[in-house]
Amino acid sequence: MKSVKISTVQFENRSGDKEYNLGVIEKFAAKAAAEGVDAVAFHECSVTGTLF
């Protein structure tokens, strides 16, 4: 059986700033890939952000 390495990421996103949020996601994903991670999970609304 092959092992799968999974990572989770939570960061303070900027509501409505998709460009910034996607840039942060890209950096975390690249770092995870460099460390041999197979899958990365980000928190809900990490791309668009949301105000409560």
PDB file of N, CA, C and O in Angstrom:
ATOM      1  N   MET A   1       0.840  -1.171   0.000  1.00  0.00           N
ATOM      2  CA  MET A   1       0.000   0.000   0.000  1.00  0.00           C
ATOM      3  C   MET A   1       0.891   1.242   0.000  1.00  0.00           C
ATOM      4  O   MET A   1       1.860   1.317   0.755  1.00  0.00           O
ATOM      5  N   LYS A   2       0.559   2.207  -0.844  1.00  0.00           N
ATOM      6  CA  LYS A   2       1.309   3.456  -0.931  1.00  0.00           C
ATOM      7  C   LYS A   2       0.815   4.436   0.131  1.00  0.00           C
ATOM      8  O   LYS A   2      -0.388   4.610   0.323  1.00  0.00           O
ATOM      9  N   SER A   3       1.748   5.061   0.804  1.00  0.00           N
ATOM     10  CA  SER A   3       1.396   6.108   1.763  1.00  0.00           C
ATOM     11  C   SER A   3       1.072   7.396   1.020  1.00  0.00           C
ATOM     12  O   SER A   3       1.643   7.678  -0.033  1.00  0.00           O
ATOM     13  N   VAL A   4       0.158   8.165   1.574  1.00  0.00           N
ATOM     14  CA  VAL A   4      -0.215   9.457   1.009  1.00  0.00           C
ATOM     15  C   VAL A   4       0.062  10.518   2.071  1.00  0.00           C
ATOM     16  O   VAL A   4      -0.389  10.409   3.211  1.00  0.00           O
ATOM     17  N   LYS A   5       0.805  11.535   1.679  1.00  0.00           N
ATOM     18  CA  LYS A   5       1.130  12.627   2.600  1.00  0.00           C
ATOM     19  C   LYS A   5       0.164  13.782   2.329  1.00  0.00           C
ATOM     20  O   LYS A   5       0.093  14.300   1.214  1.00  0.00           O
ATOM     21  N   ILE A   6      -0.573  14.175   3.364  1.00  0.00           N
ATOM     22  CA  ILE A   6      -1.589  15.222   3.245  1.00  0.00           C
ATOM     23  C   ILE A   6      -1.238  16.370   4.188  1.00  0.00           C
ATOM     24  O   ILE A   6      -0.771  16.156   5.307  1.00  0.00           O
ATOM     25  N   SER A   7      -1.473  17.583   3.716  1.00  0.00           N
ATOM     26  CA  SER A   7      -1.203  18.782   4.513  1.00  0.00           C
ATOM     27  C   SER A   7      -2.463  19.639   4.574  1.00  0.00           C
ATOM     28  O   SER A   7      -3.276  19.634   3.650  1.00  0.00           O
ATOM     29  N   THR A   8      -2.612  20.363   5.656  1.00  0.00           N
ATOM     30  CA  THR A   8      -3.703  21.339   5.755  1.00  0.00           C
ATOM     31  C   THR A   8      -3.092  22.722   5.954  1.00  0.00           C
ATOM     32  O   THR A   8      -2.028  22.867   6.556  1.00  0.00           O
ATOM     33  N   VAL A   9      -3.783  23.728   5.440  1.00  0.00           N
ATOM     34  CA  VAL A   9      -3.296  25.104   5.549  1.00  0.00           C
ATOM     35  C   VAL A   9      -4.456  26.000   5.957  1.00  0.00           C
ATOM     36  O   VAL A   9      -5.554  25.908   5.408  1.00  0.00           O
ATOM     37  N   GLN A  10      -4.200  26.850   6.909  1.00  0.00           N
ATOM     38  CA  GLN A  10      -5.158  27.891   7.260  1.00  0.00           C
ATOM     39  C   GLN A  10      -4.382  29.197   7.330  1.00  0.00           C
ATOM     40  O   GLN A  10      -3.330  29.270   7.965  1.00  0.00           O
ATOM     41  N   PHE A  11      -4.900  30.219   6.681  1.00  0.00           N
ATOM     42  CA  PHE A  11      -4.232  31.512   6.676  1.00  0.00           C
ATOM     43  C   PHE A  11      -5.283  32.608   6.745  1.00  0.00           C
ATOM     44  O   PHE A  11      -6.465  32.363   6.505  1.00  0.00           O
ATOM     45  N   GLU A  12      -4.846  33.808   7.071  1.00  0.00           N
ATOM     46  CA  GLU A  12      -5.773  34.938   7.147  1.00  0.00           C
ATOM     47  C   GLU A  12      -5.943  35.517   5.743  1.00  0.00           C
ATOM     48  O   GLU A  12      -5.090  36.254   5.249  1.00  0.00           O
ATOM     49  N   ASN A  13      -7.061  35.167   5.116  1.00  0.00           N
ATOM     50  CA  ASN A  13      -7.288  35.652   3.754  1.00  0.00           C
ATOM     51  C   ASN A  13      -7.839  37.067   3.776  1.00  0.00           C
ATOM     52  O   ASN A  13      -8.236  37.590   4.817  1.00  0.00           O
ATOM     53  N   ARG A  14      -7.852  37.670   2.595  1.00  0.00           N
ATOM     54  CA  ARG A  14      -8.409  39.014   2.437  1.00  0.00           C
ATOM     55  C   ARG A  14      -9.747  38.880   1.720  1.00  0.00           C
ATOM     56  O   ARG A  14      -9.806  38.405   0.586  1.00  0.00           O
ATOM     57  N   SER A  15     -10.800  39.294   2.374  1.00  0.00           N
ATOM     58  CA  SER A  15     -12.138  39.167   1.810  1.00  0.00           C
ATOM     59  C   SER A  15     -12.239  39.917   0.487  1.00  0.00           C
ATOM     60  O   SER A  15     -11.953  41.112   0.412  1.00  0.00           O
ATOM     61  N   GLY A  16     -12.652  39.196  -0.555  1.00  0.00           N
ATOM     62  CA  GLY A  16     -12.850  39.788  -1.870  1.00  0.00           C
ATOM     63  C   GLY A  16     -11.583  39.974  -2.691  1.00  0.00           C
ATOM     64  O   GLY A  16     -11.664  40.436  -3.829  1.00  0.00           O
ATOM     65  N   ASP A  17     -10.420  39.631  -2.155  1.00  0.00           N
ATOM     66  CA  ASP A  17      -9.146  39.828  -2.871  1.00  0.00           C
ATOM     67  C   ASP A  17      -8.630  38.485  -3.381  1.00  0.00           C
ATOM     68  O   ASP A  17      -7.701  37.909  -2.815  1.00  0.00           O
ATOM     69  N   LYS A  18      -9.243  37.996  -4.457  1.00  0.00           N
ATOM     70  CA  LYS A  18      -8.890  36.682  -5.000  1.00  0.00           C
ATOM     71  C   LYS A  18      -7.430  36.607  -5.430  1.00  0.00           C
ATOM     72  O   LYS A  18      -6.777  35.583  -5.228  1.00  0.00           O
ATOM     73  N   GLU A  19      -6.916  37.679  -6.019  1.00  0.00           N
ATOM     74  CA  GLU A  19      -5.527  37.672  -6.497  1.00  0.00           C
ATOM     75  C   GLU A  19      -4.556  37.425  -5.341  1.00  0.00           C
ATOM     76  O   GLU A  19      -3.650  36.600  -5.452  1.00  0.00           O
ATOM     77  N   TYR A  20      -4.747  38.138  -4.243  1.00  0.00           N
ATOM     78  CA  TYR A  20      -3.895  37.951  -3.068  1.00  0.00           C
ATOM     79  C   TYR A  20      -4.046  36.536  -2.515  1.00  0.00           C
ATOM     80  O   TYR A  20      -3.056  35.843  -2.278  1.00  0.00           O
ATOM     81  N   ASN A  21      -5.291  36.115  -2.311  1.00  0.00           N
ATOM     82  CA  ASN A  21      -5.552  34.807  -1.718  1.00  0.00           C
ATOM     83  C   ASN A  21      -4.983  33.677  -2.568  1.00  0.00           C
ATOM     84  O   ASN A  21      -4.385  32.744  -2.033  1.00  0.00           O
ATOM     85  N   LEU A  22      -5.160  33.750  -3.887  1.00  0.00           N
ATOM     86  CA  LEU A  22      -4.615  32.715  -4.769  1.00  0.00           C
ATOM     87  C   LEU A  22      -3.089  32.728  -4.751  1.00  0.00           C
ATOM     88  O   LEU A  22      -2.462  31.677  -4.886  1.00  0.00           O
ATOM     89  N   GLY A  23      -2.491  33.893  -4.588  1.00  0.00           N
ATOM     90  CA  GLY A  23      -1.034  33.973  -4.473  1.00  0.00           C
ATOM     91  C   GLY A  23      -0.531  33.267  -3.227  1.00  0.00           C
ATOM     92  O   GLY A  23       0.470  32.552  -3.274  1.00  0.00           O
ATOM     93  N   VAL A  24      -1.222  33.467  -2.116  1.00  0.00           N
ATOM     94  CA  VAL A  24      -0.855  32.792  -0.867  1.00  0.00           C
ATOM     95  C   VAL A  24      -1.029  31.281  -1.029  1.00  0.00           C
ATOM     96  O   VAL A  24      -0.163  30.505  -0.623  1.00  0.00           O
ATOM     97  N   ILE A  25      -2.139  30.872  -1.616  1.00  0.00           N
ATOM     98  CA  ILE A  25      -2.400  29.444  -1.835  1.00  0.00           C
ATOM     99  C   ILE A  25      -1.307  28.835  -2.703  1.00  0.00           C
ATOM    100  O   ILE A  25      -0.816  27.743  -2.417  1.00  0.00           O
ATOM    101  N   GLU A  26      -0.926  29.544  -3.764  1.00  0.00           N
ATOM    102  CA  GLU A  26       0.117  29.039  -4.664  1.00  0.00           C
ATOM    103  C   GLU A  26       1.440  28.841  -3.923  1.00  0.00           C
ATOM    104  O   GLU A  26       2.121  27.837  -4.132  1.00  0.00           O
ATOM    105  N   LYS A  27       1.805  29.784  -3.065  1.00  0.00           N
ATOM    106  CA  LYS A  27       3.059  29.667  -2.309  1.00  0.00           C
ATOM    107  C   LYS A  27       3.025  28.475  -1.352  1.00  0.00           C
ATOM    108  O   LYS A  27       3.995  27.722  -1.264  1.00  0.00           O
ATOM    109  N   PHE A  28       1.910  28.303  -0.637  1.00  0.00           N
ATOM    110  CA  PHE A  28       1.798  27.165   0.276  1.00  0.00           C
ATOM    111  C   PHE A  28       1.802  25.842  -0.489  1.00  0.00           C
ATOM    112  O   PHE A  28       2.423  24.874  -0.051  1.00  0.00           O
ATOM    113  N   ALA A  29       1.115  25.797  -1.620  1.00  0.00           N
ATOM    114  CA  ALA A  29       1.063  24.570  -2.421  1.00  0.00           C
ATOM    115  C   ALA A  29       2.446  24.211  -2.958  1.00  0.00           C
ATOM    116  O   ALA A  29       2.823  23.039  -2.960  1.00  0.00           O
ATOM    117  N   ALA A  30       3.200  25.200  -3.411  1.00  0.00           N
ATOM    118  CA  ALA A  30       4.549  24.949  -3.919  1.00  0.00           C
ATOM    119  C   ALA A  30       5.465  24.438  -2.806  1.00  0.00           C
ATOM    120  O   ALA A  30       6.259  23.523  -3.022  1.00  0.00           O
ATOM    121  N   LYS A  31       5.354  25.028  -1.623  1.00  0.00           N
ATOM    122  CA  LYS A  31       6.166  24.582  -0.484  1.00  0.00           C
ATOM    123  C   LYS A  31       5.816  23.143  -0.115  1.00  0.00           C
ATOM    124  O   LYS A  31       6.699  22.324   0.142  1.00  0.00           O
ATOM    125  N   ALA A  32       4.529  22.849  -0.094  1.00  0.00           N
ATOM    126  CA  ALA A  32       4.093  21.492   0.240  1.00  0.00           C
ATOM    127  C   ALA A  32       4.596  20.492  -0.799  1.00  0.00           C
ATOM    128  O   ALA A  32       5.064  19.411  -0.442  1.00  0.00           O
ATOM    129  N   ALA A  33       4.502  20.844  -2.073  1.00  0.00           N
ATOM    130  CA  ALA A  33       4.971  19.949  -3.138  1.00  0.00           C
ATOM    131  C   ALA A  33       6.470  19.691  -2.997  1.00  0.00           C
ATOM    132  O   ALA A  33       6.929  18.567  -3.196  1.00  0.00           O
ATOM    133  N   ALA A  34       7.221  20.716  -2.660  1.00  0.00           N
ATOM    134  CA  ALA A  34       8.664  20.565  -2.477  1.00  0.00           C
ATOM    135  C   ALA A  34       8.993  19.640  -1.309  1.00  0.00           C
ATOM    136  O   ALA A  34      10.068  19.043  -1.265  1.00  0.00           O
ATOM    137  N   GLU A  35       8.063  19.526  -0.366  1.00  0.00           N
ATOM    138  CA  GLU A  35       8.250  18.661   0.800  1.00  0.00           C
ATOM    139  C   GLU A  35       7.620  17.285   0.606  1.00  0.00           C
ATOM    140  O   GLU A  35       7.530  16.499   1.550  1.00  0.00           O
ATOM    141  N   GLY A  36       7.185  16.995  -0.623  1.00  0.00           N
ATOM    142  CA  GLY A  36       6.658  15.668  -0.929  1.00  0.00           C
ATOM    143  C   GLY A  36       5.206  15.444  -0.570  1.00  0.00           C
ATOM    144  O   GLY A  36       4.767  14.298  -0.471  1.00  0.00           O
ATOM    145  N   VAL A  37       4.454  16.506  -0.372  1.00  0.00           N
ATOM    146  CA  VAL A  37       3.035  16.385  -0.030  1.00  0.00           C
ATOM    147  C   VAL A  37       2.238  16.029  -1.283  1.00  0.00           C
ATOM    148  O   VAL A  37       2.459  16.599  -2.352  1.00  0.00           O
ATOM    149  N   ASP A  38       1.310  15.081  -1.142  1.00  0.00           N
ATOM    150  CA  ASP A  38       0.481  14.631  -2.263  1.00  0.00           C
ATOM    151  C   ASP A  38      -0.802  15.440  -2.414  1.00  0.00           C
ATOM    152  O   ASP A  38      -1.296  15.608  -3.529  1.00  0.00           O
ATOM    153  N   ALA A  39      -1.348  15.941  -1.312  1.00  0.00           N
ATOM    154  CA  ALA A  39      -2.607  16.695  -1.353  1.00  0.00           C
ATOM    155  C   ALA A  39      -2.582  17.770  -0.271  1.00  0.00           C
ATOM    156  O   ALA A  39      -2.084  17.553   0.834  1.00  0.00           O
ATOM    157  N   VAL A  40      -3.132  18.935  -0.615  1.00  0.00           N
ATOM    158  CA  VAL A  40      -3.199  20.049   0.331  1.00  0.00           C
ATOM    159  C   VAL A  40      -4.652  20.485   0.459  1.00  0.00           C
ATOM    160  O   VAL A  40      -5.334  20.673  -0.549  1.00  0.00           O
ATOM    161  N   ALA A  41      -5.131  20.645   1.688  1.00  0.00           N
ATOM    162  CA  ALA A  41      -6.497  21.110   1.931  1.00  0.00           C
ATOM    163  C   ALA A  41      -6.438  22.511   2.541  1.00  0.00           C
ATOM    164  O   ALA A  41      -5.730  22.750   3.520  1.00  0.00           O
ATOM    165  N   PHE A  42      -7.199  23.432   1.940  1.00  0.00           N
ATOM    166  CA  PHE A  42      -7.300  24.793   2.442  1.00  0.00           C
ATOM    167  C   PHE A  42      -8.685  24.992   3.052  1.00  0.00           C
ATOM    168  O   PHE A  42      -9.619  24.261   2.722  1.00  0.00           O
ATOM    169  N   HIS A  43      -8.821  25.967   3.929  1.00  0.00           N
ATOM    170  CA  HIS A  43     -10.094  26.214   4.605  1.00  0.00           C
ATOM    171  C   HIS A  43     -11.137  26.745   3.618  1.00  0.00           C
ATOM    172  O   HIS A  43     -10.800  27.288   2.566  1.00  0.00           O
ATOM    173  N   GLU A  44     -12.402  26.576   3.979  1.00  0.00           N
ATOM    174  CA  GLU A  44     -13.477  27.045   3.106  1.00  0.00           C
ATOM    175  C   GLU A  44     -13.365  28.553   2.898  1.00  0.00           C
ATOM    176  O   GLU A  44     -12.922  29.280   3.788  1.00  0.00           O
ATOM    177  N   CYS A  45     -13.758  29.002   1.751  1.00  0.00           N
ATOM    178  CA  CYS A  45     -13.730  30.422   1.376  1.00  0.00           C
ATOM    179  C   CYS A  45     -12.317  30.995   1.356  1.00  0.00           C
ATOM    180  O   CYS A  45     -12.150  32.210   1.458  1.00  0.00           O
ATOM    181  N   SER A  46     -11.307  30.155   1.229  1.00  0.00           N
ATOM    182  CA  SER A  46      -9.935  30.667   1.228  1.00  0.00           C
ATOM    183  C   SER A  46      -9.621  31.465  -0.033  1.00  0.00           C
ATOM    184  O   SER A  46      -8.716  32.300  -0.020  1.00  0.00           O
ATOM    185  N   VAL A  47     -10.349  31.225  -1.119  1.00  0.00           N
ATOM    186  CA  VAL A  47     -10.106  31.978  -2.355  1.00  0.00           C
ATOM    187  C   VAL A  47     -10.820  33.324  -2.315  1.00  0.00           C
ATOM    188  O   VAL A  47     -10.202  34.361  -2.554  1.00  0.00           O
ATOM    189  N   THR A  48     -12.101  33.313  -2.019  1.00  0.00           N
ATOM    190  CA  THR A  48     -12.892  34.545  -2.083  1.00  0.00           C
ATOM    191  C   THR A  48     -12.942  35.305  -0.769  1.00  0.00           C
ATOM    192  O   THR A  48     -13.158  36.517  -0.759  1.00  0.00           O
ATOM    193  N   GLY A  49     -12.746  34.606   0.333  1.00  0.00           N
ATOM    194  CA  GLY A  49     -12.906  35.225   1.638  1.00  0.00           C
ATOM    195  C   GLY A  49     -14.384  35.458   1.902  1.00  0.00           C
ATOM    196  O   GLY A  49     -15.204  35.397   0.987  1.00  0.00           O
ATOM    197  N   THR A  50     -14.712  35.721   3.132  1.00  0.00           N
ATOM    198  CA  THR A  50     -16.104  35.995   3.473  1.00  0.00           C
ATOM    199  C   THR A  50     -16.148  36.816   4.750  1.00  0.00           C
ATOM    200  O   THR A  50     -15.295  36.660   5.624  1.00  0.00           O
ATOM    201  N   LEU A  51     -17.116  37.668   4.858  1.00  0.00           N
ATOM    202  CA  LEU A  51     -17.303  38.464   6.070  1.00  0.00           C
ATOM    203  C   LEU A  51     -18.495  37.921   6.835  1.00  0.00           C
ATOM    204  O   LEU A  51     -19.540  37.640   6.247  1.00  0.00           O
ATOM    205  N   PHE A  52     -18.344  37.774   8.146  1.00  0.00           N
ATOM    206  CA  PHE A  52     -19.443  37.309   8.980  1.00  0.00           C
ATOM    207  C   PHE A  52     -19.928  38.440   9.845  1.00  0.00           C
ATOM    208  O   PHE A  52     -20.858  38.261  10.631  1.00  0.00           O
TER     209      PHE A  52
END
